[in-house]
Amino acid sequence: MKVEYRGQVFEFDRKMRVKDLLEKLNLSPESTIVVRGDEILTEEEWLEEEDQVKVVSAISGGM
């Protein structure tokens, strides 16, 4: 699978859950969103070898 994050492309050659991908990239599921096409994925969803996904940092603001 191809994973785009902050302008970099990472490739993985096996299927894994979204939470495993975030762990491999050392990212917190609370502060990132994984998108496949136009679908936001949950931590428990499986990513297949042929998938192309984007990892987006979720930023929230306060007062």
N, C-alpha and C positions, 0 to 999 in steps of 0.2 A: 504494500500500500504506500501511497505517497501522502505525506503529511506536510502541510505548509504552516509555518509558524514564524512570525516576525521576519518575513522575507527569506527565510531559509527553508529548504526542502529536505525532509528526512524520509528515508525509505525503510520499510520493514517487510520481511518476506514470510510472515505468518499471520494468521488471524488472531485477534485479541479483543478483549473488551475495551471500551473507552477508558475505564478507570486504569487499566494496565498501561495503555498508551500514555496517559497523563503521568503515571508513576515513572515510566521510562524517560519521559522528558523532564522529570523533576518539577512538575507543575501541580498546583493545588486545584482540585475539582471545584472548590468554592470560588475561585477567581478566574476560571477559564471556561470557555464554551467550545464544544467541538461540533462542527457543521459539516454535513455531507450533502452536497447540492444545496437545497434551500431548507434542509431539515436539521433542526437542533437535536443532538443526540444526548441520551441520558448516560450515566456512568455504566450502567449494566448492559447497554447495547453492544452487539458484536460488530467489529470492523473486519471486513474480508480483505484478502490479499490484493484484490483488484480495485479497492476503494481509493478515492481521492478525497481527502478531508482537509479542512482548515481549522486551526486552533486559534481562537481569538481571546485576548485578555478582556475580561469583564471589569470595567472600571465604574465605580459608583462614587458619587460626590456627596458631600455633606455641607453643613453650614459652617 
